[in-house]
């Protein structure tokens, strides 16, 4: 399967069907195809070629898949940039990827004059929407291209051939140095991922897929791009609705969404907010989880109160360095889950999991290394690539166990290990014990440092548990040196743009 050719076929079959829709605008498959052709033709006319990196600075809207498809049709590599990111982070991403042209929507245009103070790599700005911008403080080195220019370009497909090893996207992930790391993925990895995911989801022209993840988060590909290869309709919700459980539940039911994806932390908050509401979601047939360890009791709560008997749930696992998802564990209403956390399942076809202990020997519980077609080319920084991608294997940093069933289960991160007062401590282990308490909805554990002094802090979401009760519980579960020095009961966890717990913001949350 070659993406553009596959999409072209689908666009001709479902030409008048809605492909993408947000609160303000919708594109049919014909409109999306035609405008993407024009955008691709125009980018080539201003001297951008196959393999060039094209930045997309736009909010989540129907214009984003249009921009992605336009870049793909001209053979480029798209680099998603979230306008909600801090300016310095955006500038760092632009500089690291060497982007010279930026596709920008109207809502994000106000950032350009500010960005000009941080980066000098940009040469061309192409607007995705028709309007007349003004940049009193922007650099004169930019050439501004109005949307009407590319909308007058040829409507024919540029027909640029791509090979499996060609790059398709650069996603940025957090780096230990404080600067984001760019990960370069290939067409080969996307193809293998999509083929395996389609076997799970069975998307077709009747599928209505929710798009909620940040476009800088690799899991957005499953929501935003993959459905367009199977004639499905993508419904893009606003950030405001995503953060409002009542508005989101109404949106799901109004649009009869049948495929939706959550980060477990966001899903936990969603269900808790609705606990006193008599709601059901009969349209949801495929419920996906990814990005964090998934607790079994969350699945039980879903099927016990909200989910239909026909709904299938999937716990997906995969780092961006392995092209999004690489394994899945399927569940139904009657699936028995005996462990605290749901397994991550078995690896996709053409993907292999290897577990090694500290001595580098194969084992049943150890550091997970991934091998196969979905591996990224590597990081933009060759030194970082050399450390993580060795002999055709990618070291994930995750500790995983192979179960007797053949499934794998995630245990903890290697880099959540700390040493305090000479003791080696896994913070994930403390979290796991806390989360097993019947009165605790969710727990997060972090280290507070004041000079050379370190202490363990636990942050708890609970309606009825007291700090003293929690301490007594832990005394029966953990050695003394693993019991948190401080326990804080908070109302909600701070989340990052991807919906995961923001550990760096936990301390301010108690003030």
C-alpha positions in Angstrom: 0.0 0.0 0.0 1.3 3.5 -0.9 -0.5 6.1 1.0 -1.3 8.7 -1.7 -2.3 6.1 -4.2 -4.6 4.4 -1.7 -6.2 7.7 -0.7 -6.7 8.7 -4.4 -8.7 5.5 -4.9 -10.8 6.0 -1.8 -11.4 9.7 -2.7 -12.7 8.6 -6.1 -15.1 6.0 -4.6 -16.4 8.3 -1.8 -16.0 11.6 -3.5 -19.0 13.4 -2.0 -18.8 11.7 1.4 -17.5 13.9 4.3 -13.9 13.0 5.0 -13.1 15.4 7.9 -15.3 17.7 10.0 -14.8 20.1 12.8 -17.0 22.7 14.5 -16.6 25.2 11.7 -15.8 23.5 8.4 -16.0 20.1 6.7 -14.3 18.7 3.6 -15.6 16.0 1.4 -13.2 13.4 0.0 -13.2 15.2 -3.4 -12.6 18.6 -1.8 -9.8 17.2 0.4 -8.2 15.5 -2.6 -8.4 18.4 -4.9 -7.1 21.0 -2.5 -4.3 18.8 -1.3 -3.3 18.4 -5.0 -3.3 22.2 -5.4 -1.2 22.7 -2.2 1.3 20.1 -3.4 1.6 21.6 -6.8 2.1 25.1 -5.4 4.8 23.9 -2.9 6.7 22.4 -5.8 6.3 25.6 -7.8 8.1 27.5 -5.1 11.0 25.1 -5.4 10.3 22.6 -2.6 11.0 19.0 -3.6 10.6 15.4 -2.5 12.2 14.8 0.8 12.0 18.4 2.0 10.7 19.0 5.5 7.5 21.0 5.7 6.3 22.4 9.0 2.6 22.6 9.8 1.7 25.2 12.5 -2.0 24.8 12.9 -4.6 23.9 15.5 -6.6 20.7 15.3 -9.1 21.4 12.5 -10.0 20.1 9.1 -7.1 22.1 7.6 -4.6 19.9 9.4 -5.2 16.7 7.4 -5.4 18.9 4.2 -1.9 20.2 5.0 -0.6 16.7 5.8 -2.0 15.3 2.5 -0.6 18.2 0.5 2.9 17.5 1.9 2.6 13.8 1.2 1.4 14.4 -2.3 4.6 16.5 -3.1 6.8 13.8 -1.5 7.7 15.9 1.5 8.2 15.1 5.2 5.6 16.8 7.4 6.6 18.2 10.8 3.6 18.9 13.1 3.9 21.9 15.4 1.3 22.5 18.1 0.5 26.2 18.5 -0.1 25.7 22.2 3.6 24.8 22.7 5.9 27.4 24.3 7.6 29.6 21.6 11.1 28.5 22.6 10.1 24.8 22.2 8.5 25.5 18.8 11.7 27.4 17.7 13.8 24.5 18.9 11.8 22.1 16.8 12.0 24.4 13.7 15.8 24.7 14.1 16.4 21.0 14.7 14.5 20.0 11.6 15.8 22.7 9.4 12.4 23.8 8.3 12.3 26.6 5.6 8.6 26.6 4.8 5.7 26.7 7.3 2.1 26.0 6.6 0.0 28.1 8.9 -3.7 28.4 9.7 -5.4 31.7 10.7 -5.7 30.8 14.4 -1.9 30.3 14.7 -0.7 33.3 12.6 -0.4 35.6 15.6 2.6 33.4 16.8 4.6 34.2 13.7 5.8 37.7 14.7 6.9 36.2 18.1 8.6 33.2 16.5 10.7 35.5 14.3 12.6 36.5 17.5 13.6 32.9 18.1 14.4 31.4 14.8 16.2 32.4 11.6 15.6 29.2 9.5 12.2 30.1 8.1 12.1 31.5 4.6 8.5 30.9 3.4 5.1 31.1 5.1 2.1 29.6 3.3 -1.3 30.3 4.7 -3.9 27.5 4.6 -6.9 29.9 4.8 -7.9 33.0 2.9 -7.4 36.2 4.8 -5.1 39.3 5.0 -2.6 39.0 7.8 -0.3 41.8 9.0 3.0 41.3 10.8 4.3 44.6 12.1 7.1 42.8 14.0 7.9 39.9 11.7 11.2 39.5 10.0 11.5 40.9 6.4 13.4 37.7 5.4 10.0 35.8 5.1 8.1 35.5 1.9 4.4 35.4 2.6 2.1 33.2 0.4 -1.6 33.8 0.6 -4.0 30.8 0.4 -5.5 32.2 -2.8 -2.2 31.5 -4.6 -2.1 27.8 -4.0 -5.9 27.6 -4.5 -5.2 28.7 -8.1 -2.7 26.0 -8.7 -3.3 22.9 -10.9 -5.8 20.4 -9.5 -3.9 17.4 -10.9 -2.0 14.9 -8.7 1.8 15.6 -8.8 2.2 11.8 -8.9 5.5 11.8 -6.9 6.7 8.2 -6.3 7.9 7.3 -2.8 9.9 4.3 -1.6 9.3 2.4 1.7 12.5 3.8 3.2 11.6 7.5 2.5 10.8 9.6 5.5 7.2 10.6 6.1 7.1 12.6 9.3 9.2 13.9 12.2 7.7 13.8 15.6 9.4 15.4 18.6 9.5 13.8 21.9 10.9 14.9 25.3 14.7 14.7 25.6 16.8 14.1 28.7 18.9 17.1 27.8 15.9 19.5 28.1 15.5 19.9 24.3 13.0 17.9 22.3 14.3 15.0 20.2 13.2 14.7 16.6 12.2 11.1 15.5 12.1 10.4 11.8 9.6 7.8 10.7 9.4 6.1 7.3 6.6 5.0 4.9 7.5 1.4 5.6 6.8 1.8 9.4 3.5 3.6 8.7 2.4 0.9 6.2 3.1 -2.0 8.7 1.3 -0.1 11.5 -1.8 0.7 9.4 -2.1 -2.8 8.1 -2.0 -4.3 11.6 -4.3 -1.6 13.1 -6.8 -2.1 10.3 -7.0 -5.8 11.2 -8.1 -4.7 14.7 -10.4 -1.8 13.9 -11.9 -2.9 10.6 -12.5 0.7 9.6 -14.9 1.3 6.7 -17.2 3.9 5.2 -19.6 3.7 8.2 -16.8 4.4 10.8 -17.0 7.7 12.6 -13.7 8.3 14.3 -13.0 10.9 17.0 -9.9 13.0 16.7 -8.8 14.4 20.1 -5.0 14.0 20.4 -2.6 16.8 19.9 -1.2 16.7 16.3 2.3 16.6 17.8 1.4 13.4 19.6 2.1 10.4 17.3 -1.2 8.7 18.3 -3.0 11.4 16.4 -2.1 9.5 13.2 -4.4 6.7 14.2 -7.3 9.2 14.6 -6.5 11.7 11.8 -4.9 10.0 8.9 -5.5 6.3 9.0 -9.3 6.5 8.8 -9.0 8.5 5.5 -7.6 5.4 3.8 -10.8 3.4 4.4 -13.6 5.9 3.6 -14.3 6.8 7.2 -15.3 10.2 8.5 -13.0 11.9 11.0 -14.7 14.2 13.6 -12.3 16.7 15.2 -13.3 18.0 18.6 -12.1 21.2 20.1 -9.8 21.4 23.1 -12.6 23.0 25.1 -14.9 20.0 24.5 -12.1 17.5 25.1 -11.5 19.0 28.6 -15.2 19.2 29.5 -16.6 15.7 30.2 -20.2 16.8 29.8 -19.6 18.6 26.5 -17.5 15.7 25.3 -20.1 13.1 26.1 -22.8 15.1 24.3 -20.5 15.5 21.3 -19.8 11.7 21.2 -23.5 10.9 21.2 -24.6 13.6 18.8 -22.1 12.5 16.2 -22.6 8.8 17.0 -18.8 8.3 17.3 -18.0 4.6 17.1 -14.2 4.7 17.3 -12.5 6.8 20.0 -9.1 6.8 21.7 -8.1 8.0 25.2 -5.0 8.3 27.3 -6.0 6.5 30.5 -5.5 9.6 32.7 -7.9 11.5 30.6 -10.4 8.6 30.5 -10.2 8.3 34.3 -11.1 12.0 34.7 -13.8 11.6 32.1 -15.6 8.7 33.8 -15.2 10.2 37.3 -16.8 13.5 36.3 -19.8 11.5 34.9 -20.1 9.1 37.8 -23.4 10.6 39.0 -24.8 11.0 35.4 -27.1 8.4 33.9 -25.3 8.2 30.6 -24.5 5.5 28.0 -22.5 5.5 24.8 -24.2 3.0 22.6 -22.5 4.1 19.4 -18.9 3.4 20.6 -17.8 0.1 19.2 -14.0 0.5 19.4 -12.4 2.0 22.5 -8.7 2.5 22.3 -6.2 3.2 25.1 -2.6 4.2 24.6 0.1 6.3 26.2 0.1 5.1 29.8 -0.4 1.9 31.7 -4.1 0.9 31.8 -5.7 -0.2 35.1 -8.0 -3.1 34.9 -10.6 -1.5 37.1 -11.0 1.3 34.6 -12.2 -1.3 32.0 -14.5 -2.8 34.6 -16.0 0.6 35.3 -16.5 1.3 31.6 -18.4 -1.9 30.9 -20.2 -1.8 34.2 -21.8 1.6 33.7 -21.3 3.0 30.2 -20.1 0.7 27.5 -22.3 -1.5 25.3 -22.0 -5.3 25.0 -20.8 -4.8 21.4 -17.9 -2.5 22.3 -14.4 -3.9 21.9 -11.6 -2.3 23.9 -7.9 -2.3 23.0 -4.9 -1.6 25.2 -2.3 -0.4 22.7 1.4 0.0 23.2 4.2 1.6 21.3 6.9 4.3 21.4 7.1 6.9 18.6 10.5 5.4 17.8 8.6 2.3 16.6 5.9 4.1 14.5 3.2 4.5 17.0 1.5 1.3 18.1 3.4 -2.0 18.0 1.2 -4.3 20.1 -2.4 -4.6 21.2 -4.5 -6.5 23.8 -8.1 -6.9 22.9 -10.9 -6.9 25.5 -14.7 -7.4 25.6 -17.3 -7.0 28.3 -16.7 -10.6 29.5 -12.9 -10.5 29.4 -11.5 -11.5 32.8 -8.7 -9.2 33.9 -6.9 -10.8 36.9 -4.0 -8.3 37.3 -3.9 -4.7 38.4 -2.9 -3.5 35.0 -4.1 -4.7 31.5 -1.4 -6.5 29.4 0.0 -4.8 26.3 -0.7 -7.9 24.3 1.5 -9.4 21.6 3.6 -7.6 19.0 2.3 -6.7 15.5 3.2 -8.8 12.5 6.7 -8.0 11.3 7.6 -6.8 14.8 9.5 -8.7 17.5 9.9 -8.0 21.2 13.2 -9.0 22.9 13.7 -8.9 26.7 17.2 -8.6 28.2 18.4 -8.6 31.8 21.2 -6.4 33.2 23.8 -8.7 31.8 22.3 -8.6 28.3 21.0 -12.1 28.5 17.5 -13.0 27.1 14.9 -13.3 29.9 11.2 -13.4 30.7 11.2 -10.0 32.6 13.6 -7.3 31.5 14.4 -4.3 29.3 12.2 -4.3 26.2 14.0 -4.0 22.8 11.9 -3.8 19.6 12.9 -5.1 16.2 11.1 -5.0 12.9 9.7 -2.9 10.0 8.3 -0.2 12.2 11.5 1.1 13.6 12.2 4.7 12.9 15.2 5.9 10.9 16.4 7.3 14.2 16.7 10.7 15.8 17.8 13.8 14.0 20.8 13.8 16.3 23.1 10.9 15.2 24.6 10.6 18.7 21.2 10.0 20.2 20.5 7.4 17.5 23.7 5.5 18.1 22.8 5.2 21.8 19.2 3.9 21.3 19.3 2.0 18.0 21.8 -0.8 18.2 22.2 -3.7 15.8 18.7 -3.3 14.5 17.1 -3.1 18.0 15.5 -0.1 19.7 15.8 0.0 23.5 12.6 1.4 24.8 13.5 2.1 28.4 10.5 0.0 29.5 10.7 -3.0 31.8 8.3 -5.6 30.5 7.3 -9.2 31.4 6.3 -12.0 29.1 3.3 -13.8 30.6 2.6 -17.6 30.3 -0.2 -16.7 27.9 2.4 -15.2 25.5 1.1 -11.7 26.1 3.5 -9.0 27.4 2.7 -6.7 30.3 4.3 -3.4 31.1 5.9 -3.1 34.5 7.8 0.2 34.8 10.1 2.6 33.2 13.9 2.2 33.6 14.3 5.9 34.1 11.8 6.1 37.0 14.4 4.4 39.1 16.0 6.6 41.8 18.5 6.1 44.6 17.7 7.8 48.0 19.8 7.3 51.0 21.6 4.5 49.3 18.4 2.6 48.5 17.4 1.9 44.9 13.7 2.8 44.5 11.3 2.4 41.6 8.7 5.1 41.8 6.4 3.1 39.6 6.3 0.4 42.2 5.0 2.9 44.8 2.4 4.2 42.4 1.3 0.6 41.7 0.8 -0.1 45.4 -1.1 3.2 46.0 -3.3 2.5 43.0 -4.3 -0.9 44.5 -6.0 0.9 47.5 -9.8 0.7 47.1 -10.3 4.3 48.0 -7.7 5.8 45.7 -8.7 6.7 42.2 -5.3 7.5 40.9 -1.8 8.2 42.4 1.4 9.8 41.1 4.7 9.7 42.8 7.6 12.1 42.3 10.9 13.2 43.8 11.2 16.6 45.4 14.8 17.9 45.5 16.1 20.7 47.7 19.8 20.9 47.1 21.2 17.5 48.0 18.1 16.6 50.1 15.6 14.4 48.3 12.2 13.2 49.5 9.4 11.1 48.0 6.1 12.8 47.4 2.8 11.1 46.7 -0.1 12.9 45.0 -3.5 11.3 45.5 -6.9 11.6 43.9 -9.4 10.2 46.5 -12.9 11.0 47.8 -12.6 9.5 51.2 -9.1 8.3 52.0 -7.1 10.3 54.6 -3.3 10.7 54.5 -3.0 8.8 57.8 -5.0 5.9 56.4 -2.8 5.8 53.3 0.4 5.8 55.4 -0.8 2.9 57.4 -1.8 1.0 54.2 1.7 1.6 52.8 3.4 0.4 56.0 2.0 -3.0 55.3 3.0 -3.0 51.6 6.4 -1.3 51.3 9.7 -1.2 53.1 10.2 2.0 55.2 12.5 3.6 52.8 9.9 3.5 50.0 7.1 5.1 52.0 6.5 8.7 50.7 7.8 11.4 53.0 4.8 13.5 52.1 1.3 12.7 50.9 -0.9 15.3 49.2 -4.6 14.9 48.5 -5.3 17.0 45.3 -8.5 17.6 43.3 -7.0 16.8 39.9 -3.8 16.0 38.2 -2.1 18.5 35.9 -1.9 17.0 32.4 0.4 17.8 29.5 -0.7 18.5 25.9 -1.0 14.7 25.3 -3.3 14.1 28.2 -0.7 12.4 30.4 0.1 13.3 34.0 2.5 16.2 34.0 5.0 15.2 36.8 6.8 18.5 36.6 3.6 20.4 37.5 2.6 18.2 40.5 4.4 20.4 43.1 2.6 23.6 42.0 -0.7 21.7 42.1 -0.6 21.5 45.9 -0.1 25.3 46.3 
